[in-house]
Amino acid sequence: MQTIIVDGTTYRVKFDRDPIELAKLARKPWKPKKPKDIRKFPVYVAGVTSTADYIRRFDNLNCLQALDYHGASETSAAQYDPTIPLLETFNDE
């Protein structure tokens, strides 16, 4: 038996296997940890909060440089009406 150590992991291999090929297969690419989502989101108030207001509050909460968003609506944002179906069903007759 042959002992190979790859990235802190020990492998015991028979002599009939190529240790270099085994080491290549055993080596896993290093993946950095995903950062936690550190963004903060403002509270949305239905019928009161406009798109432009939401963007300004988002920038303030996340310490971003406030920009003038041209075209952002100053009126309250549109709402999803749950009484209207998202999909229309058809009968296959």
C-alpha atoms as an extended CHARMM CRD file, in Angstrom:
* protein
*
        93  EXT
         1         1  MET       CA              0.0000000000        0.0000000000        0.0000000000  PROA      1               0.0000000000
         2         2  GLN       CA              1.0550000000        3.5250000000       -0.7170000000  PROA      2               0.0000000000
         3         3  THR       CA              0.0610000000        6.6050000000        1.3290000000  PROA      3               0.0000000000
         4         4  ILE       CA             -0.6440000000        9.9250000000       -0.4130000000  PROA      4               0.0000000000
         5         5  ILE       CA             -1.5490000000       13.1570000000        1.3710000000  PROA      5               0.0000000000
         6         6  VAL       CA             -3.4600000000       15.7010000000       -0.7230000000  PROA      6               0.0000000000
         7         7  ASP       CA             -4.5920000000       18.9720000000        0.8870000000  PROA      7               0.0000000000
         8         8  GLY       CA             -4.6120000000       17.4590000000        4.3760000000  PROA      8               0.0000000000
         9         9  THR       CA             -6.4920000000       14.3000000000        3.3500000000  PROA      9               0.0000000000
        10        10  THR       CA             -4.7250000000       10.9410000000        3.5270000000  PROA      10              0.0000000000
        11        11  TYR       CA             -5.3170000000        8.3190000000        0.8320000000  PROA      11              0.0000000000
        12        12  ARG       CA             -4.0860000000        4.7120000000        0.9860000000  PROA      12              0.0000000000
        13        13  VAL       CA             -3.6460000000        3.4000000000       -2.5460000000  PROA      13              0.0000000000
        14        14  LYS       CA             -2.5710000000        0.1010000000       -4.0830000000  PROA      14              0.0000000000
        15        15  PHE       CA              0.6330000000        0.2220000000       -6.0890000000  PROA      15              0.0000000000
        16        16  ASP       CA             -1.1400000000       -0.5460000000       -9.3750000000  PROA      16              0.0000000000
        17        17  ARG       CA             -2.7910000000        2.9390000000       -9.4390000000  PROA      17              0.0000000000
        18        18  ASP       CA             -0.9820000000        6.0260000000      -10.6810000000  PROA      18              0.0000000000
        19        19  PRO       CA             -0.5830000000        8.3160000000       -7.6310000000  PROA      19              0.0000000000
        20        20  ILE       CA             -0.3210000000       11.4920000000       -9.7060000000  PROA      20              0.0000000000
        21        21  GLU       CA             -3.6000000000       10.8340000000      -11.5150000000  PROA      21              0.0000000000
        22        22  LEU       CA             -5.2590000000        9.9480000000       -8.2120000000  PROA      22              0.0000000000
        23        23  ALA       CA             -3.9980000000       13.1800000000       -6.6430000000  PROA      23              0.0000000000
        24        24  LYS       CA             -5.4060000000       15.1890000000       -9.5510000000  PROA      24              0.0000000000
        25        25  LEU       CA             -8.7940000000       13.5520000000       -9.1330000000  PROA      25              0.0000000000
        26        26  ALA       CA             -8.7440000000       13.9660000000       -5.3460000000  PROA      26              0.0000000000
        27        27  ARG       CA             -7.8720000000       17.6570000000       -5.3880000000  PROA      27              0.0000000000
        28        28  LYS       CA            -10.9540000000       19.8070000000       -5.1700000000  PROA      28              0.0000000000
        29        29  PRO       CA            -10.9090000000       23.4440000000       -6.2410000000  PROA      29              0.0000000000
        30        30  TRP       CA            -10.9520000000       25.9010000000       -3.3760000000  PROA      30              0.0000000000
        31        31  LYS       CA            -14.2220000000       27.7920000000       -3.1010000000  PROA      31              0.0000000000
        32        32  PRO       CA            -14.3650000000       30.8970000000       -0.9380000000  PROA      32              0.0000000000
        33        33  LYS       CA            -17.2040000000       31.1540000000        1.5400000000  PROA      33              0.0000000000
        34        34  LYS       CA            -20.1750000000       33.1150000000        0.3210000000  PROA      34              0.0000000000
        35        35  PRO       CA            -20.5090000000       36.3810000000        2.1970000000  PROA      35              0.0000000000
        36        36  LYS       CA            -23.6220000000       36.8570000000        4.2490000000  PROA      36              0.0000000000
        37        37  ASP       CA            -26.1820000000       39.1720000000        2.7520000000  PROA      37              0.0000000000
        38        38  ILE       CA            -25.4270000000       42.4140000000        4.5550000000  PROA      38              0.0000000000
        39        39  ARG       CA            -27.8630000000       44.5740000000        2.6590000000  PROA      39              0.0000000000
        40        40  LYS       CA            -30.7310000000       46.1420000000        4.5680000000  PROA      40              0.0000000000
        41        41  PHE       CA            -34.1070000000       46.7310000000        3.0240000000  PROA      41              0.0000000000
        42        42  PRO       CA            -36.5470000000       49.5090000000        3.9840000000  PROA      42              0.0000000000
        43        43  VAL       CA            -40.0690000000       48.7510000000        5.1370000000  PROA      43              0.0000000000
        44        44  TYR       CA            -42.5460000000       49.0650000000        2.3110000000  PROA      44              0.0000000000
        45        45  VAL       CA            -45.9050000000       50.6460000000        3.1450000000  PROA      45              0.0000000000
        46        46  ALA       CA            -48.5740000000       49.7940000000        0.5910000000  PROA      46              0.0000000000
        47        47  GLY       CA            -50.1640000000       52.8200000000       -1.0330000000  PROA      47              0.0000000000
        48        48  VAL       CA            -47.7280000000       55.2620000000        0.6000000000  PROA      48              0.0000000000
        49        49  THR       CA            -44.1950000000       54.3470000000       -0.4730000000  PROA      49              0.0000000000
        50        50  SER       CA            -43.1860000000       55.4700000000       -3.9360000000  PROA      50              0.0000000000
        51        51  THR       CA            -40.4640000000       53.8460000000       -6.0020000000  PROA      51              0.0000000000
        52        52  ALA       CA            -38.2060000000       56.8870000000       -5.6940000000  PROA      52              0.0000000000
        53        53  ASP       CA            -38.7470000000       57.0040000000       -1.9120000000  PROA      53              0.0000000000
        54        54  TYR       CA            -37.9210000000       53.3030000000       -1.5770000000  PROA      54              0.0000000000
        55        55  ILE       CA            -34.6880000000       53.7850000000       -3.5620000000  PROA      55              0.0000000000
        56        56  ARG       CA            -33.6560000000       56.7690000000       -1.4030000000  PROA      56              0.0000000000
        57        57  ARG       CA            -34.3020000000       54.8570000000        1.8320000000  PROA      57              0.0000000000
        58        58  PHE       CA            -32.4440000000       51.7990000000        0.5120000000  PROA      58              0.0000000000
        59        59  ASP       CA            -29.4150000000       53.9920000000       -0.2800000000  PROA      59              0.0000000000
        60        60  ASN       CA            -29.5320000000       55.5880000000        3.1900000000  PROA      60              0.0000000000
        61        61  LEU       CA            -29.8150000000       52.2520000000        5.0250000000  PROA      61              0.0000000000
        62        62  ASN       CA            -26.9110000000       50.7070000000        3.1170000000  PROA      62              0.0000000000
        63        63  CYS       CA            -24.6600000000       53.7960000000        3.2840000000  PROA      63              0.0000000000
        64        64  LEU       CA            -24.6300000000       54.0970000000       -0.4810000000  PROA      64              0.0000000000
        65        65  GLN       CA            -24.0760000000       57.3300000000       -2.3140000000  PROA      65              0.0000000000
        66        66  ALA       CA            -27.5000000000       58.7990000000       -2.9320000000  PROA      66              0.0000000000
        67        67  LEU       CA            -28.1530000000       59.3830000000       -6.6070000000  PROA      67              0.0000000000
        68        68  ASP       CA            -30.9720000000       61.1330000000       -8.3790000000  PROA      68              0.0000000000
        69        69  TYR       CA            -32.8250000000       58.3510000000      -10.1420000000  PROA      69              0.0000000000
        70        70  HSD       CA            -34.4010000000       59.8980000000      -13.2120000000  PROA      70              0.0000000000
        71        71  GLY       CA            -37.6720000000       58.2710000000      -14.1280000000  PROA      71              0.0000000000
        72        72  ALA       CA            -38.3620000000       56.7570000000      -10.7080000000  PROA      72              0.0000000000
        73        73  SER       CA            -42.0140000000       57.2090000000       -9.8750000000  PROA      73              0.0000000000
        74        74  GLU       CA            -42.8810000000       59.7060000000       -7.1300000000  PROA      74              0.0000000000
        75        75  THR       CA            -46.3940000000       58.2830000000       -6.7990000000  PROA      75              0.0000000000
        76        76  SER       CA            -47.1680000000       55.1760000000       -4.7740000000  PROA      76              0.0000000000
        77        77  ALA       CA            -45.9390000000       51.9840000000       -6.4030000000  PROA      77              0.0000000000
        78        78  ALA       CA            -48.2980000000       49.6430000000       -8.2000000000  PROA      78              0.0000000000
        79        79  GLN       CA            -49.6570000000       46.7270000000       -6.1940000000  PROA      79              0.0000000000
        80        80  TYR       CA            -50.3240000000       43.1350000000       -7.1240000000  PROA      80              0.0000000000
        81        81  ASP       CA            -54.0360000000       42.3860000000       -6.9560000000  PROA      81              0.0000000000
        82        82  PRO       CA            -54.4610000000       38.8400000000       -5.6210000000  PROA      82              0.0000000000
        83        83  THR       CA            -58.0120000000       38.6350000000       -7.0280000000  PROA      83              0.0000000000
        84        84  ILE       CA            -56.6710000000       38.7060000000      -10.6100000000  PROA      84              0.0000000000
        85        85  PRO       CA            -55.3040000000       35.2840000000      -11.6770000000  PROA      85              0.0000000000
        86        86  LEU       CA            -51.7050000000       35.1960000000      -12.8620000000  PROA      86              0.0000000000
        87        87  LEU       CA            -52.4120000000       32.4470000000      -15.3970000000  PROA      87              0.0000000000
        88        88  GLU       CA            -55.4060000000       31.7860000000      -17.5460000000  PROA      88              0.0000000000
        89        89  THR       CA            -56.5340000000       28.1770000000      -17.7730000000  PROA      89              0.0000000000
        90        90  PHE       CA            -57.8250000000       26.6970000000      -20.9980000000  PROA      90              0.0000000000
        91        91  ASN       CA            -59.9140000000       23.5630000000      -21.3420000000  PROA      91              0.0000000000
        92        92  ASP       CA            -58.5590000000       21.1000000000      -23.9030000000  PROA      92              0.0000000000
        93        93  GLU       CA            -61.7760000000       20.0520000000      -25.5990000000  PROA      93              0.0000000000
